Each structure stands twice: as C-alpha cells, then as structure tokens.
Amino acid sequence: MEYNYKTKGVCSTNIKLELDGDIVKEVVFTGGCNGNLKAISTLVKGMSVSEIEEKLLGNTCGLKGTSCADQLAKAVREAYNSQK
C-alpha cells in the first residue's frame, strides 16, 4: 500500500512510503537534508512499523520538537493504521 504523509514542523514537506502489512518497502522524502534522508530511507527498508517507532519516535532536530526521523515514525504508524 502506498501512503503520503504531510510532515509538520520539519524541512521535508512530504513522506511517500510503501508498506506491505507492517513492513516498510519504500520511503521517499520530499525536501529536507537529501543525503541524510536517503540514508534513513535505506536503513528502514525491511523494518516493521514498531521497530521504526522504537528507534526513531521522539528524535528531535535542533530546537524543534520533532525531526524528519520522528515524522517518519509517525507516518508509518498512520499508514499502518489506515490499512485496518
């Protein structure tokens, strides 16, 4: 299932992801720190929603209360829950 998530409070503006059940197959960020976000996208491929939440949820960027990684954790949970 493909899902688009509009980010909040970060440099990236959107996260497009593909889930197979609770497993992440693909992640593409729009905007943000290109190299870092490509690396995060590669690292989370094959991980479950709960694994991503465990590792990335609550991660912050500078003085922001969130980060692109935190937004990804929220996005995968929202996408997973929308399948039900």
N, C-alpha and C positions, 0 to 999 in steps of 0.2 A: 504494500500500500504506500502510495506517495502522499506526503503531507507537507504543507507550507506553514511555517511559523513566523509571525511578525515579531521581531525582537523588541525589547523595551529597555532603554537606558544604556545601550552599548553602541559601539561604532558600526557593527554589522547591522543590516536592516532586515534581513530575512534569512531563515534557515530552511532549506529544502531537504527533506530526508525521505528515505525509503525504509520501511520496516517489513520484515517477514515474521509475523507473530510478534514476539518481543525482542527480536534480534535486528540490529541495525545493519542494513545492507549498503546504504549510501548516505553521505552527508555533504551538502554544498552550502557554504555561507556566501551571502552577497554583502560586499563591503567588509570593513574591518581589516585586521592585520593579515594580509594574504598568506604569508609563509606560515605563521603560527596556526591559522585556521585550517590550512591544508594539512598540516601535521596532526592537529586534533582530529580532523575528519578521517585520516588514515588510521590513527590509533584506535578509534572507537568502532571501526568496521568489525562486525562479528560479535560485538559485545551485546549483552542484554540491557534492557531499559534499567533494571535495578543495578547492574554493575556500573553503568554510566552515572546514575544518580549518586551511588555510593562514592564515586571518585570525584565528580565534578560539581555536584549541587552545593551551593554556598560559597563557591570560589568567587573572589571579588577582583576587580581591576582598579588599581589606584584608590581614589576616594569614593568610587562608585559602589553601590550596594550590591552590584551584580557584575557579571563578566560574560563574554561570549560563551565560555565553557559552562557557566551556570545557566545561561539561556538555553544552551543545547540540552542540558539535563531536564529542564522544564519542557522543552519542545518534544523530546522523545516520550516523556510521560503523557503529555497531552495527546500526542499522536496515538500512542498505545491505547489510552482510554477511549479515544474516539472510535476505535475498532469494535468496541463492545456494544 
